[in-house]
Amino acid sequence: MRGACAVLAAGVAAALICGAKPGPAQTLDPARAPAEAPSPAKADDAPDLAFGAYQRGYYGTALAEAMRRISANPQDAAAMTLLGELYAQGLAVRRDPTEANRWYKLASDRGDRQASFKLGLAKLTGDGTPKDRAGAAALFKAAAEKGHPGAMYNLGVLAIDGNGVVSDFSGAAKYFETAANLGDGDAAYALGILYRNGSGVEKSDERAAYWIARAAKADNVPGEIEYGIMLFNGVGVAKDETAGAKQFLKAAARDNPVAQNRIARILAAGRGLPKDPVEAMKWHLLARSAGIKDAWLDSEMAKLSPKDKEAVQTAVRQYVGR
Protein backbone atom coordinates (compact mmCIF):
# COMPACT_ATOMS: atom_id res chain seq x y z
CA MET A 1 0.00 0.00 0.00
CA ARG A 2 1.68 3.16 -1.14
CA GLY A 3 0.43 6.69 -1.18
CA ALA A 4 0.53 8.69 -4.39
CA CYS A 5 3.54 10.90 -5.01
CA ALA A 6 3.75 14.31 -6.59
CA VAL A 7 6.61 16.58 -7.57
CA LEU A 8 7.01 19.83 -5.72
CA ALA A 9 9.21 22.38 -7.46
CA ALA A 10 11.81 23.55 -5.00
CA GLY A 11 13.90 26.26 -6.55
CA VAL A 12 15.90 24.64 -9.33
CA ALA A 13 15.48 21.21 -7.73
CA ALA A 14 12.50 18.89 -7.76
CA ALA A 15 11.43 17.82 -4.28
CA LEU A 16 9.53 14.56 -4.16
CA ILE A 17 6.62 14.63 -1.74
CA CYS A 18 5.61 11.03 -1.20
CA GLY A 19 3.61 9.03 1.28
CA ALA A 20 5.14 7.73 4.47
CA LYS A 21 5.43 4.25 2.98
CA PRO A 22 2.15 3.07 4.54
CA GLY A 23 2.75 -0.58 3.74
CA PRO A 24 1.75 -3.53 5.94
CA ALA A 25 4.78 -3.18 8.20
CA GLN A 26 3.76 0.35 9.13
CA THR A 27 0.06 0.68 8.47
CA LEU A 28 -0.88 -2.65 9.99
CA ASP A 29 1.35 -2.97 12.99
CA PRO A 30 -0.33 -4.42 16.09
CA ALA A 31 2.27 -2.80 18.31
CA ARG A 32 0.96 0.58 17.16
CA ALA A 33 -2.59 -0.16 18.17
CA PRO A 34 -3.59 2.36 20.84
CA ALA A 35 -4.23 0.68 24.14
CA GLU A 36 -6.70 2.22 26.49
CA ALA A 37 -5.68 2.69 30.10
CA PRO A 38 -6.29 -0.19 32.49
CA SER A 39 -9.91 -0.52 33.47
CA PRO A 40 -10.75 1.42 36.63
CA ALA A 41 -10.14 -0.87 39.60
CA LYS A 42 -13.48 0.00 41.09
CA ALA A 43 -15.99 -1.97 43.10
CA ASP A 44 -19.58 -0.78 43.30
CA ASP A 45 -19.48 3.00 43.91
CA ALA A 46 -16.28 3.09 45.99
CA PRO A 47 -13.64 5.66 45.10
CA ASP A 48 -11.22 4.30 42.51
CA LEU A 49 -8.04 4.79 44.52
CA ALA A 50 -5.86 2.32 42.62
CA PHE A 51 -6.62 3.65 39.16
CA GLY A 52 -6.48 7.23 40.36
CA ALA A 53 -3.00 6.65 41.77
CA TYR A 54 -1.94 5.04 38.49
CA GLN A 55 -3.15 8.03 36.48
CA ARG A 56 -1.23 10.43 38.73
CA GLY A 57 1.97 8.38 38.50
CA TYR A 58 1.90 7.03 42.05
CA TYR A 59 2.61 3.49 40.90
CA GLY A 60 3.62 2.08 44.26
CA THR A 61 0.31 3.25 45.71
CA ALA A 62 -1.54 1.82 42.72
CA LEU A 63 0.19 -1.52 43.22
CA ALA A 64 -0.61 -1.69 46.92
CA GLU A 65 -4.21 -0.58 46.45
CA ALA A 66 -4.80 -3.06 43.61
CA MET A 67 -3.45 -5.90 45.76
CA ARG A 68 -5.62 -4.80 48.66
CA ARG A 69 -8.69 -4.81 46.43
CA ILE A 70 -7.94 -8.31 45.15
CA SER A 71 -7.49 -9.55 48.71
CA ALA A 72 -10.90 -8.13 49.51
CA ASN A 73 -12.46 -9.38 46.27
CA PRO A 74 -10.67 -12.22 44.42
CA GLN A 75 -12.90 -11.57 41.39
CA ASP A 76 -11.80 -7.95 40.92
CA ALA A 77 -10.81 -8.18 37.25
CA ALA A 78 -10.09 -4.47 36.85
CA ALA A 79 -7.53 -4.53 39.66
CA MET A 80 -5.91 -7.59 38.07
CA THR A 81 -5.63 -5.74 34.78
CA LEU A 82 -4.00 -2.83 36.55
CA LEU A 83 -1.43 -5.19 38.08
CA GLY A 84 -0.80 -6.64 34.63
CA GLU A 85 -0.12 -3.16 33.30
CA LEU A 86 2.29 -2.36 36.13
CA TYR A 87 4.29 -5.55 35.49
CA ALA A 88 4.14 -5.08 31.71
CA GLN A 89 5.61 -1.58 31.95
CA GLY A 90 7.86 -2.14 34.94
CA LEU A 91 6.16 0.49 37.08
CA ALA A 92 6.90 0.15 40.82
CA VAL A 93 8.05 -3.41 40.04
CA ARG A 94 10.64 -5.03 37.81
CA ARG A 95 9.30 -5.45 34.29
CA ASP A 96 8.06 -9.02 34.02
CA PRO A 97 5.93 -9.80 30.94
CA THR A 98 5.26 -13.35 32.15
CA GLU A 99 3.82 -12.07 35.42
CA ALA A 100 1.93 -9.38 33.53
CA ASN A 101 0.34 -12.02 31.31
CA ARG A 102 -0.62 -14.08 34.35
CA TRP A 103 -2.60 -11.14 35.69
CA TYR A 104 -4.03 -10.33 32.28
CA LYS A 105 -5.27 -13.91 31.92
CA LEU A 106 -6.90 -13.87 35.34
CA ALA A 107 -8.66 -10.62 34.42
CA SER A 108 -9.54 -11.80 30.90
CA ASP A 109 -11.10 -14.96 32.29
CA ARG A 110 -13.30 -12.68 34.38
CA GLY A 111 -14.42 -10.62 31.38
CA ASP A 112 -12.11 -7.59 31.36
CA ARG A 113 -11.80 -6.43 27.73
CA GLN A 114 -8.52 -4.54 28.18
CA ALA A 115 -6.92 -7.60 29.72
CA SER A 116 -8.09 -9.73 26.78
CA PHE A 117 -6.65 -7.16 24.38
CA LYS A 118 -3.27 -6.95 26.12
CA LEU A 119 -2.97 -10.72 26.45
CA GLY A 120 -3.87 -11.00 22.77
CA LEU A 121 -1.05 -8.61 21.87
CA ALA A 122 1.36 -10.62 24.01
CA LYS A 123 0.39 -13.85 22.24
CA LEU A 124 0.68 -12.18 18.85
CA THR A 125 4.16 -10.79 19.52
CA GLY A 126 5.46 -13.50 21.85
CA ASP A 127 6.08 -11.11 24.73
CA GLY A 128 6.32 -13.25 27.86
CA THR A 129 4.43 -16.11 26.25
CA PRO A 130 4.83 -18.34 23.18
CA LYS A 131 3.49 -16.84 19.96
CA ASP A 132 -0.05 -18.02 19.33
CA ARG A 133 -1.84 -16.33 16.44
CA ALA A 134 -5.07 -18.28 16.87
CA GLY A 135 -5.09 -17.59 20.59
CA ALA A 136 -4.46 -13.90 19.96
CA ALA A 137 -7.34 -13.74 17.47
CA ALA A 138 -9.70 -15.38 19.95
CA LEU A 139 -8.76 -12.86 22.63
CA PHE A 140 -9.15 -9.94 20.22
CA LYS A 141 -12.61 -11.22 19.29
CA ALA A 142 -13.57 -11.44 22.96
CA ALA A 143 -12.41 -7.86 23.54
CA ALA A 144 -14.02 -6.63 20.30
CA GLU A 145 -17.37 -8.06 21.34
CA LYS A 146 -17.13 -5.74 24.35
CA GLY A 147 -16.40 -2.74 22.12
CA HIS A 148 -12.60 -2.53 22.35
CA PRO A 149 -11.42 -0.50 19.32
CA GLY A 150 -7.79 -1.67 19.50
CA ALA A 151 -8.95 -5.29 19.34
CA MET A 152 -11.08 -4.52 16.29
CA TYR A 153 -8.10 -2.86 14.62
CA ASN A 154 -5.96 -5.92 15.24
CA LEU A 155 -8.63 -8.24 13.85
CA GLY A 156 -8.48 -6.13 10.72
CA VAL A 157 -4.69 -6.52 10.68
CA LEU A 158 -5.00 -10.29 10.98
CA ALA A 159 -7.61 -10.39 8.21
CA ILE A 160 -5.21 -8.63 5.84
CA ASP A 161 -2.12 -10.52 6.92
CA GLY A 162 -3.85 -13.71 5.84
CA ASN A 163 -1.29 -16.03 7.46
CA GLY A 164 -0.74 -17.91 4.23
CA VAL A 165 -4.32 -17.72 2.98
CA VAL A 166 -6.17 -15.22 0.79
CA SER A 167 -6.33 -11.83 2.50
CA ASP A 168 -9.79 -10.64 3.52
CA PHE A 169 -9.61 -6.91 2.73
CA SER A 170 -13.39 -6.54 2.85
CA GLY A 171 -13.55 -8.02 6.33
CA ALA A 172 -10.64 -5.88 7.42
CA ALA A 173 -12.40 -2.74 6.18
CA LYS A 174 -15.42 -3.54 8.34
CA TYR A 175 -13.27 -4.00 11.43
CA PHE A 176 -11.35 -0.81 10.70
CA GLU A 177 -14.50 1.25 10.16
CA THR A 178 -16.07 0.05 13.40
CA ALA A 179 -12.87 0.80 15.33
CA ALA A 180 -12.44 4.17 13.61
CA ASN A 181 -15.95 5.18 14.58
CA LEU A 182 -14.97 4.43 18.17
CA GLY A 183 -12.10 6.90 17.86
CA ASP A 184 -9.19 4.64 16.87
CA GLY A 185 -6.82 6.73 14.75
CA ASP A 186 -4.79 3.74 13.54
CA ALA A 187 -7.96 2.12 12.21
CA ALA A 188 -9.05 5.34 10.48
CA TYR A 189 -5.65 5.56 8.79
CA ALA A 190 -5.70 1.92 7.70
CA LEU A 191 -9.23 2.31 6.32
CA GLY A 192 -8.18 5.40 4.43
CA ILE A 193 -5.34 3.47 2.78
CA LEU A 194 -7.77 0.72 1.76
CA TYR A 195 -9.95 3.34 0.05
CA ARG A 196 -6.86 4.88 -1.51
CA ASN A 197 -5.93 1.54 -3.10
CA GLY A 198 -9.42 0.10 -3.62
CA SER A 199 -8.66 -2.92 -1.46
CA GLY A 200 -11.84 -4.49 -0.11
CA VAL A 201 -13.74 -1.26 -0.79
CA GLU A 202 -14.45 0.83 -3.86
CA LYS A 203 -11.43 2.97 -4.68
CA SER A 204 -12.08 6.59 -3.73
CA ASP A 205 -9.60 9.38 -3.09
CA GLU A 206 -12.39 11.37 -1.41
CA ARG A 207 -13.22 8.59 1.06
CA ALA A 208 -9.51 8.02 1.60
CA ALA A 209 -9.03 11.70 2.43
CA TYR A 210 -12.02 11.63 4.81
CA TRP A 211 -10.67 8.74 6.86
CA ILE A 212 -7.04 9.82 6.75
CA ALA A 213 -8.14 13.28 7.92
CA ARG A 214 -9.88 11.63 10.86
CA ALA A 215 -6.70 9.73 11.64
CA ALA A 216 -4.73 12.97 11.58
CA LYS A 217 -7.22 14.63 13.92
CA ALA A 218 -6.76 11.67 16.27
CA ASP A 219 -3.00 12.44 16.37
CA ASN A 220 -2.05 9.45 14.24
CA VAL A 221 1.39 10.45 12.90
CA PRO A 222 1.27 8.46 9.62
CA GLY A 223 -2.18 9.95 9.11
CA GLU A 224 -0.81 13.46 9.63
CA ILE A 225 1.86 12.84 7.02
CA GLU A 226 -0.44 11.21 4.47
CA TYR A 227 -3.14 13.85 4.93
CA GLY A 228 -0.49 16.53 4.55
CA ILE A 229 0.47 14.97 1.21
CA MET A 230 -3.15 14.86 0.08
CA LEU A 231 -3.72 18.48 1.05
CA PHE A 232 -0.49 19.66 -0.51
CA ASN A 233 -1.23 17.93 -3.80
CA GLY A 234 -5.03 18.25 -3.82
CA VAL A 235 -5.73 14.50 -3.84
CA GLY A 236 -9.27 13.71 -2.68
CA VAL A 237 -9.51 17.11 -1.02
CA ALA A 238 -9.16 20.75 -2.10
CA LYS A 239 -5.53 21.66 -2.67
CA ASP A 240 -4.18 23.67 0.27
CA GLU A 241 -0.41 23.83 0.51
CA THR A 242 -0.46 25.78 3.76
CA ALA A 243 -2.74 23.29 5.50
CA GLY A 244 -0.64 20.43 4.15
CA ALA A 245 2.56 22.04 5.39
CA LYS A 246 1.05 22.44 8.84
CA GLN A 247 0.27 18.72 8.94
CA PHE A 248 3.92 17.95 8.19
CA LEU A 249 5.01 20.41 10.85
CA LYS A 250 2.75 18.79 13.42
CA ALA A 251 4.19 15.33 12.72
CA ALA A 252 7.74 16.70 12.58
CA ALA A 253 7.36 18.17 16.06
CA ARG A 254 6.53 14.65 17.22
CA ASP A 255 9.97 13.52 16.03
CA ASN A 256 8.89 11.75 12.86
CA PRO A 257 11.90 11.90 10.51
CA VAL A 258 9.81 11.56 7.32
CA ALA A 259 7.77 14.60 8.32
CA GLN A 260 10.93 16.44 9.33
CA ASN A 261 12.36 15.87 5.86
CA ARG A 262 9.12 17.02 4.19
CA ILE A 263 8.83 20.21 6.22
CA ALA A 264 12.52 20.95 5.64
CA ARG A 265 11.94 20.87 1.89
CA ILE A 266 8.83 23.00 2.15
CA LEU A 267 10.55 25.66 4.27
CA ALA A 268 13.59 25.63 2.03
CA ALA A 269 11.40 26.12 -1.04
CA GLY A 270 8.94 28.55 0.54
CA ARG A 271 5.86 26.61 -0.51
CA GLY A 272 2.86 26.64 1.82
CA LEU A 273 4.85 28.44 4.48
CA PRO A 274 7.24 31.41 4.25
CA LYS A 275 10.75 30.48 3.20
CA ASP A 276 12.95 29.99 6.26
CA PRO A 277 16.39 28.50 5.49
CA VAL A 278 17.49 28.25 9.11
CA GLU A 279 14.36 26.44 10.27
CA ALA A 280 14.45 24.26 7.16
CA MET A 281 17.99 23.14 7.87
CA LYS A 282 17.15 22.49 11.51
CA TRP A 283 14.54 19.95 10.41
CA HIS A 284 16.88 18.59 7.76
CA LEU A 285 19.63 17.87 10.28
CA LEU A 286 17.16 16.20 12.62
CA ALA A 287 15.84 14.00 9.79
CA ARG A 288 19.37 13.25 8.60
CA SER A 289 20.40 12.16 12.10
CA ALA A 290 17.57 9.60 11.89
CA GLY A 291 18.96 8.23 8.64
CA ILE A 292 17.06 10.17 5.95
CA LYS A 293 19.53 11.34 3.31
CA ASP A 294 18.66 14.27 1.06
CA ALA A 295 21.31 15.55 -1.33
CA TRP A 296 19.27 18.60 -2.35
CA LEU A 297 18.89 19.78 1.23
CA ASP A 298 22.58 19.11 1.81
CA SER A 299 23.33 21.43 -1.11
CA GLU A 300 21.02 24.08 0.32
CA MET A 301 22.75 23.77 3.67
CA ALA A 302 26.10 24.39 2.01
CA LYS A 303 24.81 27.71 0.64
CA LEU A 304 24.15 29.17 4.09
CA SER A 305 26.38 31.84 5.52
CA PRO A 306 28.56 30.94 8.54
CA LYS A 307 26.19 32.99 10.70
CA ASP A 308 23.14 31.10 9.47
CA LYS A 309 24.91 27.76 9.90
CA GLU A 310 25.58 28.63 13.52
CA ALA A 311 21.92 29.63 13.92
CA VAL A 312 20.93 26.21 12.57
CA GLN A 313 23.13 24.44 15.11
CA THR A 314 21.67 26.56 17.90
CA ALA A 315 18.13 25.75 16.73
CA VAL A 316 18.92 22.03 16.70
CA ARG A 317 20.39 22.16 20.22
CA GLN A 318 17.35 24.02 21.51
CA TYR A 319 15.00 21.53 19.92
CA VAL A 320 16.86 18.48 21.24
CA GLY A 321 17.06 19.99 24.73
CA ARG A 322 13.42 21.04 24.89
C-alpha positions as CSV (number, residue, x, y, z in Angstrom):
1,M,0.0,0.0,0.0
2,R,1.7,3.2,-1.1
3,G,0.4,6.7,-1.2
4,A,0.5,8.7,-4.4
5,C,3.5,10.9,-5.0
6,A,3.8,14.3,-6.6
7,V,6.6,16.6,-7.6
8,L,7.0,19.8,-5.7
9,A,9.2,22.4,-7.5
10,A,11.8,23.6,-5.0
11,G,13.9,26.3,-6.5
12,V,15.9,24.6,-9.3
13,A,15.5,21.2,-7.7
14,A,12.5,18.9,-7.8
15,A,11.4,17.8,-4.3
16,L,9.5,14.6,-4.2
17,I,6.6,14.6,-1.7
18,C,5.6,11.0,-1.2
19,G,3.6,9.0,1.3
20,A,5.1,7.7,4.5
21,K,5.4,4.3,3.0
22,P,2.2,3.1,4.5
23,G,2.7,-0.6,3.7
24,P,1.7,-3.5,5.9
25,A,4.8,-3.2,8.2
26,Q,3.8,0.4,9.1
27,T,0.1,0.7,8.5
28,L,-0.9,-2.6,10.0
29,D,1.4,-3.0,13.0
30,P,-0.3,-4.4,16.1
31,A,2.3,-2.8,18.3
32,R,1.0,0.6,17.2
33,A,-2.6,-0.2,18.2
34,P,-3.6,2.4,20.8
35,A,-4.2,0.7,24.1
36,E,-6.7,2.2,26.5
37,A,-5.7,2.7,30.1
38,P,-6.3,-0.2,32.5
39,S,-9.9,-0.5,33.5
40,P,-10.7,1.4,36.6
41,A,-10.1,-0.9,39.6
42,K,-13.5,0.0,41.1
43,A,-16.0,-2.0,43.1
44,D,-19.6,-0.8,43.3
45,D,-19.5,3.0,43.9
46,A,-16.3,3.1,46.0
47,P,-13.6,5.7,45.1
48,D,-11.2,4.3,42.5
49,L,-8.0,4.8,44.5
50,A,-5.9,2.3,42.6
51,F,-6.6,3.6,39.2
52,G,-6.5,7.2,40.4
53,A,-3.0,6.7,41.8
54,Y,-1.9,5.0,38.5
55,Q,-3.1,8.0,36.5
56,R,-1.2,10.4,38.7
57,G,2.0,8.4,38.5
58,Y,1.9,7.0,42.1
59,Y,2.6,3.5,40.9
60,G,3.6,2.1,44.3
61,T,0.3,3.2,45.7
62,A,-1.5,1.8,42.7
63,L,0.2,-1.5,43.2
64,A,-0.6,-1.7,46.9
65,E,-4.2,-0.6,46.5
66,A,-4.8,-3.1,43.6
67,M,-3.4,-5.9,45.8
68,R,-5.6,-4.8,48.7
69,R,-8.7,-4.8,46.4
70,I,-7.9,-8.3,45.1
71,S,-7.5,-9.5,48.7
72,A,-10.9,-8.1,49.5
73,N,-12.5,-9.4,46.3
74,P,-10.7,-12.2,44.4
75,Q,-12.9,-11.6,41.4
76,D,-11.8,-7.9,40.9
77,A,-10.8,-8.2,37.2
78,A,-10.1,-4.5,36.8
79,A,-7.5,-4.5,39.7
80,M,-5.9,-7.6,38.1
81,T,-5.6,-5.7,34.8
82,L,-4.0,-2.8,36.5
83,L,-1.4,-5.2,38.1
84,G,-0.8,-6.6,34.6
85,E,-0.1,-3.2,33.3
86,L,2.3,-2.4,36.1
87,Y,4.3,-5.5,35.5
88,A,4.1,-5.1,31.7
89,Q,5.6,-1.6,31.9
90,G,7.9,-2.1,34.9
91,L,6.2,0.5,37.1
92,A,6.9,0.1,40.8
93,V,8.0,-3.4,40.0
94,R,10.6,-5.0,37.8
95,R,9.3,-5.5,34.3
96,D,8.1,-9.0,34.0
97,P,5.9,-9.8,30.9
98,T,5.3,-13.4,32.2
99,E,3.8,-12.1,35.4
100,A,1.9,-9.4,33.5
101,N,0.3,-12.0,31.3
102,R,-0.6,-14.1,34.4
103,W,-2.6,-11.1,35.7
104,Y,-4.0,-10.3,32.3
105,K,-5.3,-13.9,31.9
106,L,-6.9,-13.9,35.3
107,A,-8.7,-10.6,34.4
108,S,-9.5,-11.8,30.9
109,D,-11.1,-15.0,32.3
110,R,-13.3,-12.7,34.4
111,G,-14.4,-10.6,31.4
112,D,-12.1,-7.6,31.4
113,R,-11.8,-6.4,27.7
114,Q,-8.5,-4.5,28.2
115,A,-6.9,-7.6,29.7
116,S,-8.1,-9.7,26.8
117,F,-6.7,-7.2,24.4
118,K,-3.3,-7.0,26.1
119,L,-3.0,-10.7,26.4
120,G,-3.9,-11.0,22.8
121,L,-1.0,-8.6,21.9
122,A,1.4,-10.6,24.0
123,K,0.4,-13.8,22.2
124,L,0.7,-12.2,18.9
125,T,4.2,-10.8,19.5
126,G,5.5,-13.5,21.9
127,D,6.1,-11.1,24.7
128,G,6.3,-13.2,27.9
129,T,4.4,-16.1,26.2
130,P,4.8,-18.3,23.2
131,K,3.5,-16.8,20.0
132,D,-0.1,-18.0,19.3
133,R,-1.8,-16.3,16.4
134,A,-5.1,-18.3,16.9
135,G,-5.1,-17.6,20.6
136,A,-4.5,-13.9,20.0
137,A,-7.3,-13.7,17.5
138,A,-9.7,-15.4,20.0
139,L,-8.8,-12.9,22.6
140,F,-9.2,-9.9,20.2
141,K,-12.6,-11.2,19.3
142,A,-13.6,-11.4,23.0
143,A,-12.4,-7.9,23.5
144,A,-14.0,-6.6,20.3
145,E,-17.4,-8.1,21.3
146,K,-17.1,-5.7,24.3
147,G,-16.4,-2.7,22.1
148,H,-12.6,-2.5,22.4
149,P,-11.4,-0.5,19.3
150,G,-7.8,-1.7,19.5
151,A,-8.9,-5.3,19.3
152,M,-11.1,-4.5,16.3
153,Y,-8.1,-2.9,14.6
154,N,-6.0,-5.9,15.2
155,L,-8.6,-8.2,13.9
156,G,-8.5,-6.1,10.7
157,V,-4.7,-6.5,10.7
158,L,-5.0,-10.3,11.0
159,A,-7.6,-10.4,8.2
160,I,-5.2,-8.6,5.8
161,D,-2.1,-10.5,6.9
162,G,-3.8,-13.7,5.8
163,N,-1.3,-16.0,7.5
164,G,-0.7,-17.9,4.2
165,V,-4.3,-17.7,3.0
166,V,-6.2,-15.2,0.8
167,S,-6.3,-11.8,2.5
168,D,-9.8,-10.6,3.5
169,F,-9.6,-6.9,2.7
170,S,-13.4,-6.5,2.9
171,G,-13.5,-8.0,6.3
172,A,-10.6,-5.9,7.4
173,A,-12.4,-2.7,6.2
174,K,-15.4,-3.5,8.3
175,Y,-13.3,-4.0,11.4
176,F,-11.3,-0.8,10.7
177,E,-14.5,1.3,10.2
178,T,-16.1,0.0,13.4
179,A,-12.9,0.8,15.3
180,A,-12.4,4.2,13.6
181,N,-16.0,5.2,14.6
182,L,-15.0,4.4,18.2
183,G,-12.1,6.9,17.9
184,D,-9.2,4.6,16.9
185,G,-6.8,6.7,14.8
186,D,-4.8,3.7,13.5
187,A,-8.0,2.1,12.2
188,A,-9.1,5.3,10.5
189,Y,-5.7,5.6,8.8
190,A,-5.7,1.9,7.7
191,L,-9.2,2.3,6.3
192,G,-8.2,5.4,4.4
193,I,-5.3,3.5,2.8
194,L,-7.8,0.7,1.8
195,Y,-9.9,3.3,0.1
196,R,-6.9,4.9,-1.5
197,N,-5.9,1.5,-3.1
198,G,-9.4,0.1,-3.6
199,S,-8.7,-2.9,-1.5
200,G,-11.8,-4.5,-0.1
201,V,-13.7,-1.3,-0.8
202,E,-14.5,0.8,-3.9
203,K,-11.4,3.0,-4.7
204,S,-12.1,6.6,-3.7
205,D,-9.6,9.4,-3.1
206,E,-12.4,11.4,-1.4
207,R,-13.2,8.6,1.1
208,A,-9.5,8.0,1.6
209,A,-9.0,11.7,2.4
210,Y,-12.0,11.6,4.8
211,W,-10.7,8.7,6.9
212,I,-7.0,9.8,6.8
213,A,-8.1,13.3,7.9
214,R,-9.9,11.6,10.9
215,A,-6.7,9.7,11.6
216,A,-4.7,13.0,11.6
217,K,-7.2,14.6,13.9
218,A,-6.8,11.7,16.3
219,D,-3.0,12.4,16.4
220,N,-2.0,9.5,14.2
221,V,1.4,10.5,12.9
222,P,1.3,8.5,9.6
223,G,-2.2,10.0,9.1
224,E,-0.8,13.5,9.6
225,I,1.9,12.8,7.0
226,E,-0.4,11.2,4.5
227,Y,-3.1,13.8,4.9
228,G,-0.5,16.5,4.5
229,I,0.5,15.0,1.2
230,M,-3.1,14.9,0.1
231,L,-3.7,18.5,1.1
232,F,-0.5,19.7,-0.5
233,N,-1.2,17.9,-3.8
234,G,-5.0,18.2,-3.8
235,V,-5.7,14.5,-3.8
236,G,-9.3,13.7,-2.7
237,V,-9.5,17.1,-1.0
238,A,-9.2,20.7,-2.1
239,K,-5.5,21.7,-2.7
240,D,-4.2,23.7,0.3
241,E,-0.4,23.8,0.5
242,T,-0.5,25.8,3.8
243,A,-2.7,23.3,5.5
244,G,-0.6,20.4,4.1
245,A,2.6,22.0,5.4
246,K,1.0,22.4,8.8
247,Q,0.3,18.7,8.9
248,F,3.9,17.9,8.2
249,L,5.0,20.4,10.9
250,K,2.7,18.8,13.4
251,A,4.2,15.3,12.7
252,A,7.7,16.7,12.6
253,A,7.4,18.2,16.1
254,R,6.5,14.6,17.2
255,D,10.0,13.5,16.0
256,N,8.9,11.7,12.9
257,P,11.9,11.9,10.5
258,V,9.8,11.6,7.3
259,A,7.8,14.6,8.3
260,Q,10.9,16.4,9.3
261,N,12.4,15.9,5.9
262,R,9.1,17.0,4.2
263,I,8.8,20.2,6.2
264,A,12.5,20.9,5.6
265,R,11.9,20.9,1.9
266,I,8.8,23.0,2.2
267,L,10.6,25.7,4.3
268,A,13.6,25.6,2.0
269,A,11.4,26.1,-1.0
270,G,8.9,28.6,0.5
271,R,5.9,26.6,-0.5
272,G,2.9,26.6,1.8
273,L,4.8,28.4,4.5
274,P,7.2,31.4,4.2
275,K,10.8,30.5,3.2
276,D,13.0,30.0,6.3
277,P,16.4,28.5,5.5
278,V,17.5,28.2,9.1
279,E,14.4,26.4,10.3
280,A,14.5,24.3,7.2
281,M,18.0,23.1,7.9
282,K,17.1,22.5,11.5
283,W,14.5,19.9,10.4
284,H,16.9,18.6,7.8
285,L,19.6,17.9,10.3
286,L,17.2,16.2,12.6
287,A,15.8,14.0,9.8
288,R,19.4,13.2,8.6
289,S,20.4,12.2,12.1
290,A,17.6,9.6,11.9
291,G,19.0,8.2,8.6
292,I,17.1,10.2,5.9
293,K,19.5,11.3,3.3
294,D,18.7,14.3,1.1
295,A,21.3,15.6,-1.3
296,W,19.3,18.6,-2.4
297,L,18.9,19.8,1.2
298,D,22.6,19.1,1.8
299,S,23.3,21.4,-1.1
300,E,21.0,24.1,0.3
301,M,22.8,23.8,3.7
302,A,26.1,24.4,2.0
303,K,24.8,27.7,0.6
304,L,24.1,29.2,4.1
305,S,26.4,31.8,5.5
306,P,28.6,30.9,8.5
307,K,26.2,33.0,10.7
308,D,23.1,31.1,9.5
309,K,24.9,27.8,9.9
310,E,25.6,28.6,13.5
311,A,21.9,29.6,13.9
312,V,20.9,26.2,12.6
313,Q,23.1,24.4,15.1
314,T,21.7,26.6,17.9
315,A,18.1,25.8,16.7
316,V,18.9,22.0,16.7
317,R,20.4,22.2,20.2
318,Q,17.4,24.0,21.5
319,Y,15.0,21.5,19.9
320,V,16.9,18.5,21.2
321,G,17.1,20.0,24.7
322,R,13.4,21.0,24.9
